[in-house]
Amino acid sequence: MTLPKYFTNIEKIPGLTEEEKQALRKVTERFVFRLNDYYLSLIDWENPDDPLRRLVIPSSDELLEYGRWDASDEDTNYVVKGCQHKYSSTALLLVSEVCGAYCRYCFRKRLFRTDVKEVMSDVTDGLDYIERTQEINNVLLTGGDPLMLATPKLRLIIERLRSIEHVQIIRIGSKLPVFNPMRIYEDEALLSLLREYSTEQKRIYLMAHINHPREITEQARLAFRALHDSGVIVVNQTPVLKGINDDPEVLGELLDRLSWAGVTPYYFFVNRPVAGNKSFVLPLQRVYELVEEAKARTSGLGKRARLVMSHTSGKIEILAIEDGKAYLKYHQARDGQYGKLMILDCPEEAAWFDDLPNHESYWKRPEKKREDVISVNELPLIPESRKRVIRTTPK
């Protein structure tokens, strides 16, 4: 299997000037940096505003005051260490704290802090919780990127989940189909594992994170084909991000190219108000318009994606924003109020549910399920120590 070369030091990146490297050191002291040579080769260095560059190369804008480290209060979802249970039928297992590269807009960038311990290398407690909780019928492996785990370790987790009768669906959240597609189509042990446990009655889903059509290279298509041939269903989700894909032509092309490759467009996300993300923010009105204009350019297959906000209270679908009003409903709800319709004033500058007047009448802040879970929002802005060992190959 081809192993990419990883960079964790911004000063080692070819294409950046010495002045740029010096300016970005301060950014990487707060928000970690990681990139591999495969994705690096996709960047157009002649274009300072190249969207793929913006996606993975730090910017001094990340130091602008904005948001929270955990904008969706995921600390309130933990039932045991490494396992979240927010919606009745779905559990999340955080199995990896490493990705093929670190997206600059990442909503879980807190996991890469040295003082945050939400990811567990041993997820036995989470697996035991899932086994004794009958209402859970689907499990999302996430992190970090689960495909950064060595295949034998991934096998142990999937085998245990498949031994639990009430777990019907296993989902794997991953950007490796575009960050390191060779990890997929060159690893026969991984493909054999997927073929064995993605069956006609109990499928494995790969939740891809593809943000721009240029990420869909020939190598990425080989990864899609290998996944499909192994019985895996591949769907895609992406936030709509200023400077990356905030163009209806780009989003429309993304919908088309995903559909042509047999990858189902699943979600468009509104960018969460996470620390460091200010430069990616778009008003809700603009996000809605971009998505609708993009859908107008594609077939019914491309129109399947829903536009949602992953809020503390649930997944809030944006049905329409017209004449200063936002028409919303709960696509998933923490308190079980699925389908609840909300009509709220939508100021021009509103970029998140909490920016809408009277939003608080529709939800209340949840209590933690475990008192021993510390919210990253209560920690210092920058960890006291940034020293860490970053793996460059699966282990």
C-alpha positions in Angstrom: 0.0 0.0 0.0 1.3 3.4 -1.0 2.1 5.4 2.2 1.9 9.2 1.7 4.5 11.6 3.2 3.0 13.7 6.0 3.9 17.2 7.0 3.2 18.6 10.5 5.6 21.5 10.3 4.3 24.5 8.2 7.9 25.4 7.4 8.3 22.2 5.4 5.6 23.1 2.9 6.9 23.9 -0.5 4.9 26.6 -2.2 4.9 29.0 0.8 7.2 31.9 1.0 9.4 32.4 4.0 7.3 35.4 5.0 4.1 33.3 4.9 5.7 30.5 6.9 6.8 32.9 9.6 3.3 34.5 9.7 1.6 31.1 10.0 3.7 29.8 12.9 1.5 31.6 15.4 -1.6 30.0 13.9 -0.2 26.5 14.1 0.6 27.1 17.8 -3.1 27.4 18.4 -4.6 25.1 15.7 -2.6 22.1 14.7 -1.4 21.5 11.1 -1.2 18.2 9.2 -1.1 17.5 5.5 0.1 14.8 3.1 2.0 15.0 -0.2 -0.9 13.6 -2.2 -3.4 16.4 -1.3 -0.5 18.9 -1.5 -0.1 18.0 -5.2 -3.8 19.0 -5.9 -3.2 22.6 -4.8 -2.8 25.3 -7.4 0.1 27.4 -5.9 -0.2 30.0 -8.6 -3.6 31.0 -7.2 -3.3 32.5 -3.6 -7.1 32.0 -3.3 -7.1 28.4 -4.5 -10.0 26.7 -2.6 -8.0 23.5 -1.9 -5.2 25.6 -0.4 -7.7 27.4 1.7 -9.1 24.1 2.9 -5.9 22.8 4.4 -3.3 25.6 4.6 -3.5 27.8 7.7 -4.5 31.4 7.5 -3.8 34.3 9.9 -7.6 34.8 9.8 -7.9 31.8 12.2 -6.6 34.0 15.0 -9.6 36.4 14.7 -11.9 36.3 17.8 -14.8 34.0 17.0 -16.9 31.1 18.2 -16.3 28.3 20.7 -14.1 25.2 20.5 -17.2 23.0 20.9 -20.0 24.9 19.2 -22.5 22.1 19.4 -21.8 21.2 23.1 -20.8 17.6 22.3 -19.6 17.3 25.9 -23.3 16.9 26.8 -23.7 13.8 24.6 -21.2 11.4 26.3 -22.7 8.4 28.0 -19.3 6.6 28.5 -15.8 7.7 27.6 -15.5 7.8 23.8 -19.2 7.2 23.1 -21.9 9.8 22.4 -25.6 9.1 22.4 -27.5 12.2 21.4 -30.4 10.7 19.2 -32.2 7.6 20.4 -31.3 5.3 17.5 -27.8 6.5 16.8 -24.5 6.2 18.8 -21.1 7.8 17.9 -17.8 6.0 18.7 -14.8 8.4 18.6 -12.2 5.9 17.6 -9.4 8.1 16.1 -7.9 11.5 16.9 -5.9 11.6 13.7 -6.9 12.6 10.1 -5.3 12.4 6.7 -5.0 16.1 6.9 -6.6 18.7 9.1 -9.3 20.8 7.5 -9.0 24.4 8.7 -12.8 24.7 9.2 -13.0 21.4 11.3 -15.8 21.5 13.8 -13.9 19.0 16.0 -10.5 20.6 15.9 -10.7 20.5 19.7 -9.8 16.8 19.6 -6.3 17.6 18.3 -5.5 19.6 21.5 -3.1 17.9 23.8 -5.4 18.6 26.8 -8.6 17.1 25.3 -9.1 13.4 25.9 -12.4 12.6 24.2 -11.1 9.9 21.9 -10.4 6.5 23.4 -7.9 4.1 21.9 -9.9 1.3 23.7 -13.6 1.7 22.9 -14.8 -1.4 24.9 -16.9 0.8 27.3 -18.7 2.3 24.3 -19.2 -1.1 22.7 -20.6 -2.5 25.9 -23.0 0.5 26.2 -24.2 0.0 22.7 -24.8 -3.7 23.3 -27.0 -3.1 26.4 -28.9 -0.2 24.7 -31.5 -1.9 22.5 -32.8 1.4 20.9 -29.5 1.9 19.1 -29.7 0.5 15.6 -26.9 2.4 13.9 -23.4 3.4 14.9 -21.2 6.1 13.5 -17.4 5.5 13.7 -15.9 8.9 13.8 -13.1 11.1 15.3 -10.7 12.0 13.7 -10.8 9.6 10.8 -11.5 5.9 11.5 -9.7 4.9 8.3 -6.5 6.2 9.9 -6.7 3.2 12.2 -4.8 0.1 11.1 -7.1 -2.4 9.4 -6.7 -5.1 12.2 -7.9 -2.6 14.8 -10.8 -1.5 12.6 -11.7 -5.1 12.2 -11.9 -5.6 15.9 -14.4 -2.8 16.3 -16.5 -3.8 13.3 -16.6 -7.5 14.3 -17.8 -6.5 17.8 -20.5 -4.3 16.4 -21.7 -7.0 14.0 -22.0 -9.4 16.9 -24.7 -7.0 18.4 -28.0 -8.1 16.9 -29.8 -4.7 17.2 -27.1 -2.8 15.4 -28.2 -2.8 11.7 -26.1 0.0 10.2 -22.4 0.8 10.7 -21.3 4.2 9.4 -17.7 5.4 8.9 -17.1 9.1 8.7 -14.0 9.7 6.5 -12.3 12.1 4.2 -9.7 9.6 3.1 -11.4 8.9 -0.2 -10.0 12.3 -1.2 -7.2 12.8 1.3 -5.6 9.4 0.7 -7.7 7.3 -1.7 -4.8 4.7 -2.0 -5.5 3.8 1.7 -8.8 2.3 0.4 -8.2 0.8 -3.0 -4.7 -0.6 -2.3 -5.6 -2.3 1.0 -7.1 -5.6 0.2 -7.4 -6.5 3.9 -9.6 -3.4 4.4 -11.8 -4.3 1.3 -12.1 -7.9 2.5 -13.3 -6.6 5.9 -15.9 -4.4 4.3 -17.1 -7.2 2.0 -17.5 -9.5 4.9 -19.6 -7.2 7.0 -21.5 -5.0 4.6 -24.3 -7.4 3.7 -27.6 -7.3 2.0 -29.4 -6.9 5.3 -26.8 -4.9 7.3 -24.9 -2.4 5.2 -21.8 -0.4 6.0 -22.1 3.3 4.9 -19.1 5.5 4.2 -19.9 9.1 5.1 -17.5 11.0 2.8 -16.4 14.6 3.4 -15.9 16.0 -0.1 -16.1 19.8 -0.3 -15.0 20.7 -3.8 -15.3 19.0 -7.2 -11.5 19.2 -7.7 -11.1 16.7 -4.9 -12.8 14.0 -7.1 -9.6 12.8 -8.9 -9.1 9.6 -10.8 -7.6 8.1 -7.6 -10.7 9.2 -5.6 -13.0 7.5 -8.2 -10.9 4.3 -7.8 -11.6 4.5 -4.1 -15.3 4.9 -4.7 -15.3 1.9 -7.0 -13.4 -0.2 -4.5 -15.9 0.7 -1.8 -18.9 0.0 -4.1 -17.5 -3.3 -5.1 -17.1 -4.2 -1.5 -20.8 -3.6 -0.8 -20.4 -0.2 0.9 -22.8 2.6 0.3 -21.1 5.9 -0.1 -22.8 9.2 0.7 -21.4 12.7 1.0 -21.7 15.7 3.3 -20.1 19.1 3.2 -20.4 22.5 4.8 -20.9 25.5 2.6 -17.8 27.5 3.2 -16.8 31.1 2.2 -13.8 30.9 -0.2 -14.0 27.2 -0.8 -17.3 26.3 -2.4 -19.5 29.4 -2.0 -20.4 29.4 -5.7 -23.5 27.8 -7.2 -21.6 26.6 -10.2 -19.0 24.9 -8.0 -21.6 23.4 -5.7 -23.7 22.3 -8.7 -20.6 20.6 -10.3 -20.0 18.9 -7.0 -23.5 17.5 -6.9 -23.2 16.3 -10.5 -19.8 14.7 -10.1 -20.8 12.9 -6.9 -24.0 11.6 -8.5 -22.1 10.4 -11.6 -19.7 8.5 -9.4 -22.5 6.8 -7.5 -22.0 8.9 -4.3 -25.2 10.1 -2.8 -25.4 13.8 -1.9 -26.6 13.6 1.7 -26.1 16.9 3.7 -25.1 20.4 3.1 -24.1 21.9 6.4 -24.1 25.5 7.7 -20.6 26.2 9.1 -20.6 25.8 12.8 -19.5 28.8 14.9 -16.2 27.1 15.9 -13.1 28.9 17.1 -10.9 29.8 14.2 -13.6 29.7 11.6 -14.6 33.3 11.2 -13.3 33.6 7.6 -15.4 30.7 6.4 -18.7 32.1 7.7 -21.6 33.0 5.3 -25.0 34.4 6.3 -27.8 31.9 6.4 -29.7 33.7 3.6 -26.7 33.4 1.3 -26.1 29.7 2.2 -29.7 28.9 1.4 -29.5 30.8 -1.9 -26.3 29.0 -2.9 -27.7 25.6 -2.2 -30.9 26.3 -4.1 -29.1 27.7 -7.1 -26.7 24.7 -7.1 -29.7 22.3 -7.0 -31.3 24.1 -9.9 -28.2 23.1 -12.0 -28.4 19.4 -11.3 -30.7 16.4 -11.7 -33.1 15.0 -9.2 -30.3 12.7 -8.0 -28.2 15.7 -7.1 -31.1 17.4 -5.3 -31.3 14.8 -2.6 -29.0 16.7 -0.2 -30.6 18.5 2.7 -29.4 21.8 4.1 -29.0 21.6 7.9 -27.4 23.1 11.0 -25.9 20.6 13.4 -27.0 22.5 16.5 -26.8 21.6 20.2 -30.6 20.8 20.1 -30.5 18.7 17.0 -30.1 18.8 13.2 -32.2 21.8 12.0 -33.2 21.6 8.4 -33.5 24.9 6.5 -36.6 24.6 4.4 -36.6 28.1 3.0 -35.6 31.7 3.8 -37.9 34.2 2.2 -38.9 37.8 3.0 -36.9 38.0 6.2 -38.3 34.7 7.6 -36.5 31.4 8.2 -38.6 28.3 7.8 -37.0 25.5 9.7 -37.8 22.1 11.1 -36.0 19.5 13.3 -34.6 16.8 11.0 -33.2 15.2 14.2 -34.0 16.4 17.7 -32.4 15.7 21.0 -35.7 16.0 22.8 -37.6 13.8 20.3 -39.5 16.7 18.6 -38.7 15.5 15.1 -40.4 17.5 12.4 -41.2 20.4 14.7 -41.7 23.5 12.4 -40.2 26.8 13.3 -40.8 30.2 11.6 -38.4 32.8 12.8 -37.2 36.3 11.8 -34.0 36.0 9.9 -31.8 39.2 10.1 -29.5 39.7 7.1 -26.4 39.0 9.2 -27.7 35.8 10.9 -25.3 32.9 10.4 -26.5 30.4 12.9 -29.6 29.3 14.7 -28.6 31.2 17.8 -28.6 34.4 15.7 -32.3 34.2 15.1 -34.5 36.2 17.4 -36.7 34.1 19.8 -34.7 30.9 18.9 -34.5 30.1 22.6 -38.2 29.5 22.9 -37.8 26.3 20.9 -35.1 24.5 22.9 -33.2 24.5 26.2 -29.6 23.8 26.9 -29.0 20.2 27.8 -27.4 18.9 31.0 -24.3 16.7 30.8 -24.9 13.0 31.0 -21.6 12.5 32.8 -20.1 15.0 35.2 -16.5 13.7 34.7 -16.6 15.0 31.1 -14.9 18.4 30.9 -16.1 20.8 28.2 -13.2 22.2 26.1 -15.1 25.5 26.3 -14.0 25.7 29.9 -10.3 25.2 29.1 -7.7 27.9 28.2 -7.7 29.1 24.7 -4.4 27.5 24.0 -3.2 24.3 25.7 -0.3 24.8 28.1 1.7 22.3 26.1 1.6 21.7 22.4 4.1 18.8 22.5 2.6 15.7 21.0 3.6 12.7 18.9 1.7 12.7 15.6 1.4 9.4 13.8 2.2 9.5 10.1 1.1 6.0 9.3 -1.8 3.9 10.6 -0.9 1.8 13.6 
